[in-house]
């Protein structure tokens, strides 16, 4: 098999090359620590306490934080984005280019809907 794979007249297709070392992505390591649920738990108390001090509705602030944590278009922080980043060859700049428009659209819809509902 090794002799055949060195010959350039055809391609040997396997599910995983034995000589290739699997490299873990830094994004995968960050995802194991900083998930969306952890982000919600860490960042919800601060806006809620600010709105209680100012007399605003805490539901609006809690919903804003909850919806903003699901906005993962700019960088590959979602598991699906991290999975396709390596095999497809996407870079972070590709996510920034495509996700910038989606993030702006997402924020406009969130702010508009929260103003209409509350």
C-alpha positions in Angstrom: 0.0 0.0 0.0 2.9 2.4 0.8 4.5 1.7 -2.6 1.2 2.4 -4.3 0.6 5.6 -2.5 4.0 6.9 -3.5 3.2 6.3 -7.2 1.7 9.4 -8.7 -0.3 7.7 -11.4 -3.3 7.1 -9.1 -4.7 8.1 -5.7 -5.1 5.8 -2.7 -8.3 6.8 -0.9 -8.5 5.9 2.8 -10.7 7.2 5.6 -7.7 8.4 7.6 -4.0 8.6 6.7 -1.9 6.7 9.1 1.1 9.0 9.0 -1.0 12.2 9.6 -1.0 13.5 13.2 -4.3 14.8 14.4 -4.0 18.4 15.5 -6.6 19.7 17.9 -8.0 23.1 17.0 -7.7 25.9 19.5 -11.4 26.7 18.9 -12.3 23.2 20.1 -10.4 23.8 23.4 -12.1 27.1 23.9 -15.5 25.6 23.2 -15.1 23.0 25.9 -14.6 25.8 28.5 -16.7 28.7 27.3 -20.1 27.5 26.2 -23.2 29.5 25.6 -24.7 28.3 28.9 -21.7 29.5 30.8 -21.8 32.8 29.0 -25.5 33.2 30.0 -24.8 32.4 33.6 -21.8 34.8 33.8 -23.3 37.8 32.0 -26.9 37.8 33.0 -26.6 39.0 36.6 -24.8 42.3 35.7 -27.5 43.7 33.4 -30.3 42.5 35.6 -28.7 44.3 38.6 -28.2 47.5 36.6 -31.8 47.5 35.4 -33.0 47.0 39.0 -31.0 49.9 40.1 -32.3 52.1 37.3 -35.9 50.9 37.6 -36.1 49.3 34.1 -37.7 46.0 33.2 -35.2 43.2 34.0 -36.9 40.9 31.4 -35.7 43.1 28.6 -32.1 43.0 29.8 -32.2 39.2 30.4 -33.6 38.6 27.0 -31.0 40.8 25.4 -28.2 38.8 27.0 -29.9 35.5 26.2 -30.3 36.4 22.5 -26.9 38.0 22.2 -25.2 34.8 23.4 -26.7 32.9 20.5 -25.2 35.3 18.1 -22.2 33.3 17.0 -21.7 34.4 13.4 -18.5 36.4 13.7 -16.1 33.8 15.0 -16.3 30.0 15.0 -17.5 29.6 18.5 -20.4 27.2 17.7 -19.6 23.5 17.6 -20.8 23.2 14.0 -18.7 26.1 12.8 -15.6 24.6 14.6 -16.2 21.2 13.0 -16.3 22.5 9.4 -13.5 25.0 10.0 -10.6 22.5 9.8 -11.7 20.1 7.0 -13.0 22.9 4.7 -10.1 25.2 5.3 -12.0 28.2 6.5 -10.0 30.9 8.4 -11.3 33.3 11.0 -11.3 36.1 8.4 -13.7 34.1 6.3 -16.1 33.9 9.3 -15.6 37.7 10.0 -16.4 38.5 6.4 -19.6 36.4 6.1 -20.6 36.8 9.7 -20.4 40.6 9.9 -23.5 41.1 7.8 -25.3 38.4 9.6 -24.4 39.9 13.0 -25.6 43.4 12.0 -28.9 41.9 10.7 -29.3 39.9 13.9 -28.7 42.9 16.1 -31.2 45.1 14.2 -33.9 42.4 14.5 -33.2 41.8 18.2 -33.3 45.5 19.1 -36.3 46.1 16.9 -38.3 43.2 18.3 -37.4 44.0 21.9 -38.6 47.6 21.4 -41.9 46.4 19.8 -42.6 43.7 22.5 -41.5 45.7 25.6 
